């Protein structure tokens, strides 16, 4: 019924527009005057409207920036995240400087050079200095920005992981499970064919490297220590997203992906700044099904001492899995 009403409204709107065009044609015949002719008065009105709407638009943009700024993410809580935020600030500063410099000129020139019958267009064929200026200057600026971006990307995606704690993050509709690599810091083999009963990750219990692995539903990380997250998916493509760490990586069935980072702020520190309700949360940033919105897992960043206490209290795969 709703779709029918929408279709009816659209048809009536089109019919009304057709009738308005017809009325305009009839007025032109009655007054013996072309109503489509653009006069100086029309150009003056349009020029003034350009100024009003244009600068109103700029005021609206500034209002949005001030009003909604608090909804942006807080400063990054990872080493590479701070670098990415720096790149973002530089890029946005350049964009905003150009935007607020050129947009007022656009609307002002639309007003200043509005149509007038006595005006004659000035023929301006070519100017070498202008051509060089608006080619060379943007080239230099953009080249520097691209090099800065590539270096930031390289540091974020290729960090030193020789001392990183290795953790597997396993995704499925619609939850996450994590597996720590244990004292040897090497994950044991896993295969989807071994998924059965409590062995929801398909860990190969016969692999000696898997014996000290630890399966958990909540991830704890020591502050200022590197961590390497390895991602797997059981069913569809998920996207592991830790916004405060500026971490995002697709989890692809049949493929292992990874992302390394170093957290720099504990959960307790973030609670002091953001409120007691704050938690680091792993989200799925792919629309992976009907319960996609509820696919979350808690991350806790704490001191190394607290982390060691927690990890030592967890049971290993050898103690929790019994395969028949």
C-alpha beads as a LAMMPS data file, in Angstrom:
LAMMPS data file: protein, C-alpha beads

324 atoms
323 bonds

1 atom types
1 bond types

-500.0 500.0 xlo xhi
-500.0 500.0 ylo yhi
-500.0 500.0 zlo zhi

Masses

1 110.0

Atoms # bond

1 1 1 0.000 0.000 0.000
2 1 1 2.833 2.362 0.877
3 1 1 4.581 1.708 -2.439
4 1 1 1.330 2.406 -4.275
5 1 1 0.911 5.752 -2.505
6 1 1 4.529 6.704 -3.289
7 1 1 4.017 5.866 -6.961
8 1 1 0.790 7.926 -6.990
9 1 1 2.542 10.930 -5.434
10 1 1 5.350 10.712 -8.016
11 1 1 2.868 10.571 -10.902
12 1 1 0.868 13.538 -9.539
13 1 1 4.087 15.539 -9.096
14 1 1 5.087 14.896 -12.717
15 1 1 1.610 15.835 -13.893
16 1 1 1.738 19.089 -11.888
17 1 1 5.108 19.995 -13.412
18 1 1 3.779 19.359 -16.908
19 1 1 0.808 21.645 -16.222
20 1 1 3.111 24.388 -14.891
21 1 1 5.113 24.252 -18.109
22 1 1 1.865 24.478 -20.084
23 1 1 0.690 27.503 -18.034
24 1 1 4.027 29.190 -18.713
25 1 1 3.557 28.653 -22.458
26 1 1 0.019 30.086 -22.327
27 1 1 1.249 33.192 -20.445
28 1 1 3.904 33.681 -23.104
29 1 1 1.221 33.645 -25.829
30 1 1 -1.123 36.031 -23.928
31 1 1 1.556 38.628 -23.070
32 1 1 3.336 38.197 -26.393
33 1 1 6.555 37.868 -24.438
34 1 1 9.033 35.032 -24.162
35 1 1 8.869 34.002 -20.499
36 1 1 12.080 31.991 -20.930
37 1 1 14.118 35.087 -21.746
38 1 1 16.696 35.828 -19.066
39 1 1 16.750 39.503 -18.060
40 1 1 19.255 41.559 -16.078
41 1 1 16.814 41.489 -13.178
42 1 1 16.832 37.683 -13.255
43 1 1 20.636 37.651 -13.279
44 1 1 20.772 40.111 -10.363
45 1 1 18.398 37.962 -8.326
46 1 1 20.370 34.804 -9.093
47 1 1 23.658 36.537 -8.276
48 1 1 22.354 37.680 -4.876
49 1 1 21.000 34.187 -4.216
50 1 1 24.440 32.748 -4.998
51 1 1 25.979 35.004 -2.332
52 1 1 23.312 34.235 0.292
53 1 1 23.149 30.478 -0.298
54 1 1 26.904 30.113 -0.791
55 1 1 27.947 31.823 2.412
56 1 1 25.009 30.202 4.229
57 1 1 26.416 26.868 3.088
58 1 1 29.855 27.757 4.475
59 1 1 28.300 28.773 7.790
60 1 1 26.423 25.448 7.863
61 1 1 29.671 23.517 7.273
62 1 1 31.388 25.346 10.138
63 1 1 28.387 24.695 12.398
64 1 1 28.527 20.983 11.556
65 1 1 32.247 20.803 12.324
66 1 1 31.736 22.411 15.728
67 1 1 28.517 20.589 16.652
68 1 1 29.476 17.046 15.650
69 1 1 33.182 17.115 16.495
70 1 1 32.576 15.276 19.786
71 1 1 31.245 12.243 17.885
72 1 1 34.613 11.625 16.226
73 1 1 36.863 8.948 17.669
74 1 1 39.176 10.027 20.515
75 1 1 42.940 10.076 19.899
76 1 1 44.319 6.701 18.833
77 1 1 45.367 4.158 21.458
78 1 1 48.150 2.566 19.421
79 1 1 51.539 3.589 18.072
80 1 1 50.653 3.321 14.389
81 1 1 47.199 4.813 15.082
82 1 1 48.784 8.080 16.248
83 1 1 50.749 8.232 12.979
84 1 1 47.612 7.567 10.928
85 1 1 45.771 10.294 12.836
86 1 1 48.648 12.668 12.061
87 1 1 48.364 11.847 8.354
88 1 1 44.606 12.380 8.538
89 1 1 45.039 15.782 10.190
90 1 1 47.539 16.932 7.557
91 1 1 45.277 15.750 4.712
92 1 1 42.134 17.318 6.185
93 1 1 43.971 20.587 6.912
94 1 1 45.025 20.858 3.256
95 1 1 41.496 20.006 2.091
96 1 1 39.849 22.525 4.420
97 1 1 42.302 25.313 3.552
98 1 1 41.602 24.849 -0.159
99 1 1 37.848 24.458 0.471
100 1 1 37.491 27.639 2.545
101 1 1 39.730 29.575 0.152
102 1 1 38.104 28.564 -3.141
103 1 1 34.429 28.108 -2.232
104 1 1 33.831 31.792 -1.255
105 1 1 35.594 32.811 -4.481
106 1 1 33.301 30.525 -6.478
107 1 1 30.123 32.108 -5.134
108 1 1 31.545 35.647 -5.220
109 1 1 32.601 35.365 -8.861
110 1 1 29.185 33.918 -9.743
111 1 1 27.746 37.164 -8.369
112 1 1 30.388 39.549 -9.709
113 1 1 30.309 38.206 -13.267
114 1 1 26.554 37.710 -13.477
115 1 1 25.010 38.355 -16.880
116 1 1 24.462 41.948 -18.038
117 1 1 23.393 43.047 -21.480
118 1 1 26.113 45.696 -21.766
119 1 1 28.886 43.287 -20.726
120 1 1 31.324 41.937 -23.278
121 1 1 33.251 38.746 -22.645
122 1 1 37.032 39.115 -22.356
123 1 1 38.922 36.671 -24.554
124 1 1 41.712 35.091 -22.471
125 1 1 43.491 32.441 -24.515
126 1 1 46.545 31.387 -22.522
127 1 1 48.937 32.352 -19.723
128 1 1 52.127 30.373 -19.187
129 1 1 52.679 31.591 -15.629
130 1 1 49.216 30.518 -14.547
131 1 1 49.583 27.143 -16.248
132 1 1 52.911 26.527 -14.480
133 1 1 51.568 27.732 -11.110
134 1 1 48.436 25.574 -10.973
135 1 1 50.307 22.551 -12.323
136 1 1 53.607 22.651 -10.431
137 1 1 52.343 23.778 -6.996
138 1 1 49.642 21.048 -6.641
139 1 1 52.141 18.482 -7.993
140 1 1 54.701 19.348 -5.306
141 1 1 52.112 19.375 -2.504
142 1 1 50.445 16.120 -3.568
143 1 1 53.780 14.362 -4.146
144 1 1 54.898 15.249 -0.613
145 1 1 51.531 14.096 0.777
146 1 1 51.689 10.787 -1.127
147 1 1 55.246 10.065 0.067
148 1 1 54.196 10.877 3.642
149 1 1 51.182 8.571 3.259
150 1 1 53.206 5.683 1.802
151 1 1 55.761 5.872 4.611
152 1 1 52.990 5.942 7.224
153 1 1 51.275 2.971 5.544
154 1 1 54.534 1.011 5.397
155 1 1 55.210 1.551 9.124
156 1 1 51.645 0.561 10.005
157 1 1 51.517 -2.585 7.862
158 1 1 55.105 -3.826 8.244
159 1 1 56.106 -3.352 11.894
160 1 1 58.705 -5.438 13.720
161 1 1 56.808 -8.479 15.049
162 1 1 59.791 -10.478 16.311
163 1 1 58.777 -9.885 19.954
164 1 1 55.020 -9.647 19.396
165 1 1 52.512 -11.798 21.276
166 1 1 50.718 -13.952 18.698
167 1 1 46.938 -14.247 19.046
168 1 1 44.491 -15.833 16.630
169 1 1 41.099 -14.153 16.230
170 1 1 38.500 -16.586 14.874
171 1 1 35.265 -15.266 13.378
172 1 1 31.976 -16.940 12.635
173 1 1 28.336 -15.879 12.461
174 1 1 27.928 -14.164 14.841
175 1 1 30.740 -14.105 17.390
176 1 1 34.473 -14.002 17.942
177 1 1 36.836 -16.409 19.680
178 1 1 40.517 -15.800 20.425
179 1 1 43.402 -18.242 20.787
180 1 1 46.665 -17.270 22.485
181 1 1 49.829 -18.946 21.262
182 1 1 50.948 -19.931 24.767
183 1 1 54.437 -19.996 26.245
184 1 1 56.117 -20.953 22.958
185 1 1 54.397 -18.014 21.203
186 1 1 53.585 -20.304 18.251
187 1 1 50.033 -21.203 17.309
188 1 1 49.311 -24.873 16.817
189 1 1 47.806 -26.146 13.585
190 1 1 44.061 -25.857 13.042
191 1 1 41.717 -27.152 10.370
192 1 1 38.015 -26.607 9.787
193 1 1 37.575 -30.374 9.385
194 1 1 38.466 -30.768 13.071
195 1 1 35.654 -28.501 14.277
196 1 1 33.617 -30.693 16.599
197 1 1 31.995 -30.293 20.030
198 1 1 34.061 -28.007 22.239
199 1 1 36.788 -27.768 19.611
200 1 1 35.044 -24.860 17.886
201 1 1 38.281 -23.586 16.338
202 1 1 39.333 -26.911 14.815
203 1 1 42.627 -26.998 16.758
204 1 1 44.797 -30.037 16.014
205 1 1 45.294 -31.433 19.508
206 1 1 47.950 -33.835 18.163
207 1 1 50.171 -30.895 17.246
208 1 1 52.624 -30.361 20.119
209 1 1 52.638 -26.616 19.433
210 1 1 48.895 -26.487 20.157
211 1 1 49.119 -28.003 23.642
212 1 1 49.874 -24.684 25.376
213 1 1 47.453 -22.597 23.272
214 1 1 44.731 -20.826 25.240
215 1 1 41.192 -20.314 23.897
216 1 1 39.281 -17.349 25.365
217 1 1 36.215 -15.191 24.697
218 1 1 37.838 -11.993 26.015
219 1 1 41.230 -10.648 24.913
220 1 1 43.711 -9.108 27.346
221 1 1 46.759 -7.198 26.124
222 1 1 49.769 -5.735 27.995
223 1 1 50.191 -2.015 27.404
224 1 1 53.161 -0.857 25.282
225 1 1 53.841 -4.416 24.105
226 1 1 53.456 -5.418 20.428
227 1 1 50.746 -7.915 19.502
228 1 1 50.199 -9.798 16.244
229 1 1 46.591 -10.712 15.518
230 1 1 46.028 -13.525 13.007
231 1 1 42.510 -13.725 11.585
232 1 1 40.476 -16.676 10.314
233 1 1 36.827 -17.089 9.348
234 1 1 34.633 -20.182 9.424
235 1 1 31.815 -19.073 7.136
236 1 1 31.653 -15.686 5.382
237 1 1 33.886 -12.641 5.054
238 1 1 33.971 -10.712 8.318
239 1 1 35.967 -7.581 9.060
240 1 1 37.771 -7.277 12.383
241 1 1 37.530 -3.644 13.470
242 1 1 39.146 -2.158 16.573
243 1 1 38.457 1.553 16.035
244 1 1 40.425 2.949 18.981
245 1 1 43.532 1.017 17.900
246 1 1 42.941 2.019 14.250
247 1 1 42.959 -1.670 13.326
248 1 1 40.842 -3.217 10.590
249 1 1 41.424 -6.415 8.640
250 1 1 39.178 -8.735 6.649
251 1 1 38.677 -12.296 7.913
252 1 1 38.414 -14.485 4.811
253 1 1 37.361 -18.170 4.762
254 1 1 40.292 -20.377 3.753
255 1 1 42.824 -17.564 4.185
256 1 1 44.853 -16.286 7.142
257 1 1 45.287 -12.513 7.419
258 1 1 47.089 -10.526 10.093
259 1 1 47.581 -7.108 11.659
260 1 1 50.178 -6.069 14.261
261 1 1 49.979 -3.089 16.603
262 1 1 51.169 -1.805 19.972
263 1 1 48.510 -0.525 22.412
264 1 1 49.533 2.631 24.276
265 1 1 46.622 3.322 26.640
266 1 1 45.160 0.984 29.233
267 1 1 41.442 0.472 29.584
268 1 1 41.628 2.192 32.984
269 1 1 43.219 5.286 31.417
270 1 1 40.516 5.415 28.752
271 1 1 37.796 5.103 31.402
272 1 1 39.209 8.185 33.133
273 1 1 38.969 10.203 29.916
274 1 1 35.895 8.701 28.248
275 1 1 33.784 7.609 31.220
276 1 1 33.370 4.452 33.290
277 1 1 31.286 2.759 30.586
278 1 1 34.177 2.748 28.119
279 1 1 35.462 -0.581 26.800
280 1 1 37.701 -1.533 23.899
281 1 1 35.474 -3.642 21.651
282 1 1 36.207 -5.752 18.582
283 1 1 33.460 -5.199 16.003
284 1 1 32.602 -6.731 12.648
285 1 1 32.707 -4.041 9.975
286 1 1 31.137 -6.209 7.260
287 1 1 27.394 -6.757 6.982
288 1 1 27.734 -10.508 7.545
289 1 1 24.126 -11.426 8.345
290 1 1 21.080 -10.688 10.469
291 1 1 22.946 -10.521 13.796
292 1 1 25.937 -8.603 12.423
293 1 1 25.283 -5.704 14.821
294 1 1 25.769 -7.992 17.824
295 1 1 29.127 -9.457 16.765
296 1 1 31.417 -8.029 19.436
297 1 1 34.260 -9.106 21.713
298 1 1 35.789 -7.215 24.620
299 1 1 39.473 -6.232 24.608
300 1 1 41.227 -5.237 27.837
301 1 1 44.530 -3.353 27.887
302 1 1 46.303 -3.482 31.239
303 1 1 49.687 -3.385 32.903
304 1 1 52.094 -6.226 32.161
305 1 1 51.771 -7.445 35.752
306 1 1 47.959 -7.675 35.540
307 1 1 48.199 -9.297 32.136
308 1 1 50.567 -11.990 33.406
309 1 1 48.209 -12.763 36.291
310 1 1 45.287 -13.114 33.900
311 1 1 47.052 -15.232 31.278
312 1 1 48.481 -17.572 33.932
313 1 1 44.964 -18.177 35.256
314 1 1 43.668 -19.428 31.893
315 1 1 43.429 -23.104 30.930
316 1 1 45.369 -24.442 27.972
317 1 1 43.918 -26.365 25.028
318 1 1 45.497 -29.559 26.402
319 1 1 43.465 -29.186 29.593
320 1 1 40.166 -28.161 28.006
321 1 1 39.808 -30.268 24.847
322 1 1 39.243 -34.004 24.791
323 1 1 38.808 -35.445 21.338
324 1 1 37.131 -38.842 21.092

Bonds

1 1 1 2
2 1 2 3
3 1 3 4
4 1 4 5
5 1 5 6
6 1 6 7
7 1 7 8
8 1 8 9
9 1 9 10
10 1 10 11
11 1 11 12
12 1 12 13
13 1 13 14
14 1 14 15
15 1 15 16
16 1 16 17
17 1 17 18
18 1 18 19
19 1 19 20
20 1 20 21
21 1 21 22
22 1 22 23
23 1 23 24
24 1 24 25
25 1 25 26
26 1 26 27
27 1 27 28
28 1 28 29
29 1 29 30
30 1 30 31
31 1 31 32
32 1 32 33
33 1 33 34
34 1 34 35
35 1 35 36
36 1 36 37
37 1 37 38
38 1 38 39
39 1 39 40
40 1 40 41
41 1 41 42
42 1 42 43
43 1 43 44
44 1 44 45
45 1 45 46
46 1 46 47
47 1 47 48
48 1 48 49
49 1 49 50
50 1 50 51
51 1 51 52
52 1 52 53
53 1 53 54
54 1 54 55
55 1 55 56
56 1 56 57
57 1 57 58
58 1 58 59
59 1 59 60
60 1 60 61
61 1 61 62
62 1 62 63
63 1 63 64
64 1 64 65
65 1 65 66
66 1 66 67
67 1 67 68
68 1 68 69
69 1 69 70
70 1 70 71
71 1 71 72
72 1 72 73
73 1 73 74
74 1 74 75
75 1 75 76
76 1 76 77
77 1 77 78
78 1 78 79
79 1 79 80
80 1 80 81
81 1 81 82
82 1 82 83
83 1 83 84
84 1 84 85
85 1 85 86
86 1 86 87
87 1 87 88
88 1 88 89
89 1 89 90
90 1 90 91
91 1 91 92
92 1 92 93
93 1 93 94
94 1 94 95
95 1 95 96
96 1 96 97
97 1 97 98
98 1 98 99
99 1 99 100
100 1 100 101
101 1 101 102
102 1 102 103
103 1 103 104
104 1 104 105
105 1 105 106
106 1 106 107
107 1 107 108
108 1 108 109
109 1 109 110
110 1 110 111
111 1 111 112
112 1 112 113
113 1 113 114
114 1 114 115
115 1 115 116
116 1 116 117
117 1 117 118
118 1 118 119
119 1 119 120
120 1 120 121
121 1 121 122
122 1 122 123
123 1 123 124
124 1 124 125
125 1 125 126
126 1 126 127
127 1 127 128
128 1 128 129
129 1 129 130
130 1 130 131
131 1 131 132
132 1 132 133
133 1 133 134
134 1 134 135
135 1 135 136
136 1 136 137
137 1 137 138
138 1 138 139
139 1 139 140
140 1 140 141
141 1 141 142
142 1 142 143
143 1 143 144
144 1 144 145
145 1 145 146
146 1 146 147
147 1 147 148
148 1 148 149
149 1 149 150
150 1 150 151
151 1 151 152
152 1 152 153
153 1 153 154
154 1 154 155
155 1 155 156
156 1 156 157
157 1 157 158
158 1 158 159
159 1 159 160
160 1 160 161
161 1 161 162
162 1 162 163
163 1 163 164
164 1 164 165
165 1 165 166
166 1 166 167
167 1 167 168
168 1 168 169
169 1 169 170
170 1 170 171
171 1 171 172
172 1 172 173
173 1 173 174
174 1 174 175
175 1 175 176
176 1 176 177
177 1 177 178
178 1 178 179
179 1 179 180
180 1 180 181
181 1 181 182
182 1 182 183
183 1 183 184
184 1 184 185
185 1 185 186
186 1 186 187
187 1 187 188
188 1 188 189
189 1 189 190
190 1 190 191
191 1 191 192
192 1 192 193
193 1 193 194
194 1 194 195
195 1 195 196
196 1 196 197
197 1 197 198
198 1 198 199
199 1 199 200
200 1 200 201
201 1 201 202
202 1 202 203
203 1 203 204
204 1 204 205
205 1 205 206
206 1 206 207
207 1 207 208
208 1 208 209
209 1 209 210
210 1 210 211
211 1 211 212
212 1 212 213
213 1 213 214
214 1 214 215
215 1 215 216
216 1 216 217
217 1 217 218
218 1 218 219
219 1 219 220
220 1 220 221
221 1 221 222
222 1 222 223
223 1 223 224
224 1 224 225
225 1 225 226
226 1 226 227
227 1 227 228
228 1 228 229
229 1 229 230
230 1 230 231
231 1 231 232
232 1 232 233
233 1 233 234
234 1 234 235
235 1 235 236
236 1 236 237
237 1 237 238
238 1 238 239
239 1 239 240
240 1 240 241
241 1 241 242
242 1 242 243
243 1 243 244
244 1 244 245
245 1 245 246
246 1 246 247
247 1 247 248
248 1 248 249
249 1 249 250
250 1 250 251
251 1 251 252
252 1 252 253
253 1 253 254
254 1 254 255
255 1 255 256
256 1 256 257
257 1 257 258
258 1 258 259
259 1 259 260
260 1 260 261
261 1 261 262
262 1 262 263
263 1 263 264
264 1 264 265
265 1 265 266
266 1 266 267
267 1 267 268
268 1 268 269
269 1 269 270
270 1 270 271
271 1 271 272
272 1 272 273
273 1 273 274
274 1 274 275
275 1 275 276
276 1 276 277
277 1 277 278
278 1 278 279
279 1 279 280
280 1 280 281
281 1 281 282
282 1 282 283
283 1 283 284
284 1 284 285
285 1 285 286
286 1 286 287
287 1 287 288
288 1 288 289
289 1 289 290
290 1 290 291
291 1 291 292
292 1 292 293
293 1 293 294
294 1 294 295
295 1 295 296
296 1 296 297
297 1 297 298
298 1 298 299
299 1 299 300
300 1 300 301
301 1 301 302
302 1 302 303
303 1 303 304
304 1 304 305
305 1 305 306
306 1 306 307
307 1 307 308
308 1 308 309
309 1 309 310
310 1 310 311
311 1 311 312
312 1 312 313
313 1 313 314
314 1 314 315
315 1 315 316
316 1 316 317
317 1 317 318
318 1 318 319
319 1 319 320
320 1 320 321
321 1 321 322
322 1 322 323
323 1 323 324
